[in-house]
Amino acid sequence: MSVQRFERSATDADIAMDILNDVFIPEKPFQLQSTGQPVRLSLRGVQSGDLHATRFSWGDLACHGVAAPFGDFTTVTLLSGGINWSAGHERLALRGGDVFRVSTTAANDAMYVTYDIITISVPTAVIERVAEAHLGAVGPSLRFDGMAPVSAAAGRQWLTLAGYVRQMFTTPGPGLDSPLILERLIDMIAAAALTIFPNTTMTGVYQAGPGRVAPAALRRAVAYIDANAHRPISLTDIADAAGITGRAVQAAFRRHYELTPMAYLRRARLNGAHRELQVADPATGATVAAVAARWGFGPASGFATFYREQFGVSPSHTLRT
């Protein structure tokens, strides 16, 4: 997986806006009204597959910026400072600890002086795919209705997620360059977006629950997971292999295994990591972190906790014995 990391900085307002246009929406550039005084722009970001994330700060210059509706699902987590953001009829006065979704249907208008933020972007199609697989919402039937989270508690959940994403692209070692880790992270972002920001899946009524799933279809799903646990696979992939819908796969796994398909996949990946640790030799440089990354577990994924729950010992113990 190709990971593009970048760092940019500027003290000239015009150069700063060129950087923001280049990083975020080169086809629909920001328009900036400012005094022409010096600014402080510091930006660090990563692009890996469908994930685009940045951490950047702006300071010392009062600005009024306008941008066309964004194409991707994009969120802003405000770590410090303040932004007054509006789109359509919605107005937000944001301070440190607040999060919001950038509008994809109306022009975005922002006024600010100083801030430090984290942005996270994934294609809208990714959110639609997860909504269809898990909730039965199909393509255009999914629509986000507001910029703010549904509650303060939901906002805190996204704040935690943004911190985790930041850790993933700043922590040395295996991370976003692993297709398995990246796939899990993007699915986590999409699933969280559907529960944290107001959208039509919260009020819409979708297809009825699936009926009985034939044993052969369940066996096909299990066989597919067991054979492909080392690869980045999604619920849609599992359903396609079984020849049934994503909701039917979920119902079948809960009924027969008391697990979700993705929990079963995690267990299969833990088994794969366990087998690899059993034969690995630390004298040759084998490490728990490297084995975990190959099976889709990042630095902050809870691998050691999951491993101990499943096997009764720590992964380091398995590696040493």
N, C-alpha and C positions, 0 to 999 in steps of 0.2 A: 504494500500500500504506500503510495507516494504522499509524503507529508510536507507541505510547504509552510515554513515558518518565516515570519517577517517582523522586522522592527523598523519603525519610522519615527522621526521627530522633526519639529519645526518651530521656529520663533516668528516667522513671517506669516501673516494671516492668509495671504493668497496661496502660499505653498501649503499651509495647513489644510485649506479647503481642497486643494488638488489631491492631497493624500487621502482625505476622507472620501472624495469622489472615486478615486482609484480603488480603494479598499471595499467600499460598500455598494455604490450604485453608479458605475461609470456610464451606463446608458441613460440615466436620469439624474444628472448632477444636482447637488445641493446649490441653492442660491443663498449667498451670505451678505448680510448688511452689517458692517462693523465700522469702527472709527479709524481703522488702519494702524492702530497701535500694535506693539509686539504681543505675541501670544506664547503660551507654553503648551505644545502638543507633544504627547509621548504615547506611542501606540506599539503594542506587541500582539501578534496574532498568529493563527494557524488555520490552514485549509487542508482538510483530509477527507477525501471522498465527498459525501454530502454535508459534512459538518464544517461550518465556518465560525470561528470564535475569536474575539479580541478582548484585550484589556487596555483601555486607554484613558488618558486624562487630558483635560483642557483647563487652561487657567489664565487669569489676569485680563481678559477681554470680554466685555459684554457683547453678545452677538444675537442676531435674529436669523435663523436658518429655515429654509423651506425645501422640502424634498417631495417628489411625486410618490404615489403609493408604492410600497415595496412589493416585489414579486415573491420573495421568499418569506417564510414564517420567521420573523426576527423579534427577539426580545432584548430589552435593556434592563440591566440590574444596576441600580445607582448605589455605589458604595459610599460616596460622600459628595457634598456639594448640593446643587439644586438645578432643576430644569422645569420650565413651564412648557408643557407639550399639549398640542391640540390637533385633532383630526376630525373633520366633519363637525358634528355637534358636541363632540366629547372634549372635555378640558381636564387636564391633570396637572396639579401642582406637586411635583415630586421632590422628595428629600432622601437623604441617606437611608438605605434599607428598603426603599420602594422598588418595585419591578413593574414593567408594563410591556405590552406587545405593540410593535410599530404597525400602523394601519396599512393594510393591503388594498383598501378600497377608496380611501380619501387622501388628499395631500396632507403631509405631516409638517406641522409648523412648530418650531422650538425656539425658546428664548432661554439664554443661560449666560453665566459668567465663569463659574468654576465647577468642574465635576470630575469624578473618577468612576468609570463604569466598566461593566462586562457586557459584551453583546454575544448572543448565540443565534445562529441562523441555520435553518435546514430548509430544503425545498418544500413547498406546500404539498407537493405530490407525496412526499414521505409521510406527512401527517395524515393525508387522505388514505394512504395504504394501510396504516396502522388502525385508523378508524374503521375501515372496511373489514379488516381481519378480525378485530376484537369486538366491534359494535354493530356491524352490518350496515354502517353508513357508507353509501356509494358515491364516490367522486364528487360531483357538484352539489350533492345534498349536504356536504359539510360546509359550514360557514362559521367563522368567528365573529361574535357580535360586539365585543368591547375590548378596550385596551388594557384595563386593569384586571387583576386576578379576581376570582369570585368572592374571596374573603381575605382577611389579614393573615389567617393561618395558611391559606393556599399560597399567598405571597411569600411567606417564610419558607415554605417548601421549595419554591423556585429559587429563592436566595441560596438555600443549601445546595441545590442542584448546580447553580451557576458556580459556586465555589468548587464543587467537584470537577466540573468541566475545566475550570481554570487550573486546578491541580493536575489534571490529565495532560494539559499541553505545556505545563512548565516543569513537571517532575522528570528528571533524567531517567533513562532506561526504557524498557518496553512500554508502549502505550498506544498512541493513536496510529502508529505504523503497523499495528497488528489488526488485520481485517476482522478478527473475532471480537476484539475489544471495541473497535470502532462501531461495528454493527450493533453490539449490545448498548453502547452509549447512545447512539442515534435513536434506537427503539425506546430507550428510557426517556429521552428528551421528548419524543413524539407522544408517548403515553402520558407523560406528565403534563404536556401542553393541553391535552384533551380533558384533563381533570382540573387544571388550575385556571385556565382562561375561558371565559364564557363562550360557548359554541353550541351549535344545533344538536350535537349528540347528547347534550344534557336535558333537552326538552323533547326531541323528536322520538317518534315511535317507529322502530325498524322491524325487520322481519322477525317472525316468531321464532322461538327457540327450536333447535334442530330435533328431529326425531331420533329413532334408534339408529345407531351406527353399526354396520355389519362388522363382525369380528375380523374379516379379511382386510377391511379398510383400516382398522386400528392396527393390525399387524403390519400393514404397509407403512403406516406413519411411524411406528416404533422402529422398523427396519431402516427407514430412511434416516431417522435421527441417529441411530447407532452407527450407521455407515458414514455419516457426514458430520459427526460432532466436532471434528477438527476443522470444519469449514464454517464461514459465516452464513448461517441459514436463518430464515425467518418463519413465522407462523404460516405465512402464505406458501412458502416452499414446502412445508410439511403437509399442508392441506392439498396442494397440487399433487404431491407424490402419493397421497392416500386416495385422491379422487373424490374428496368431499370438501365442504366449506370449512373455513377457519373456525366458525362457531361450533360446527359439528365436531371438529377435532378437539376443541376445548372441552366440550361436554363429555366426549368419550374418555378423555384422559382423567377428568375429574371422577367419572363414574367408576372406571376400572382401576385407576392408580391413586386416586385422591391427590392428584398433582395436576398443575397446568402443563401443557406441552413444553413451555419454556423452562419450567422447573425440572421436568424430565430431562430436557436438553442439558441443563446445568449439571444434573446428576451424572449424565453420560460423560460430560467433559471432566468432571471430577474423577470419574473412573479412569479416563484416559490419562489424566495427570498422575493419578495414583500408580498406574502401571509403569509410566515413564520414570517416576521417582524410585520405584522399586529396583529398577535395573541401572539407574544413573550412578555415576561414580563422581563424588565431589572432588576426588583427586585430579580429575581431568577438567575441572572448572565448572561442572554442572551446578546450578543453583536453583533454589526453589522459585525465585522470581522469574527466571528464564523459562522454566517448565510451565509455571502458571500462565505466563504471557502467551506461550504457544497454544494454550487451551482456552484463551479468551478471558483471562482474569487479570485486570490491571492492578496497579499498586494499591489502590484504595477500594478494591472490589470485595473485600471480606473473604478472600480465598482461604486463608488459614482457619477462619471460623467455620466456613462451610466444610472444609476438609476434616476438621476435628469432629464436627457433628456427624459426618458420614462414616469416618473410619476409626474414630476414637483416639487418634494420636495426631500430633502436629505433622505437617508436611516435612519439616526439617528432621523430625525423628525418622520418618520413612527413608529420607535421603541418606541418613547416616548409618542405617542398619542394613 
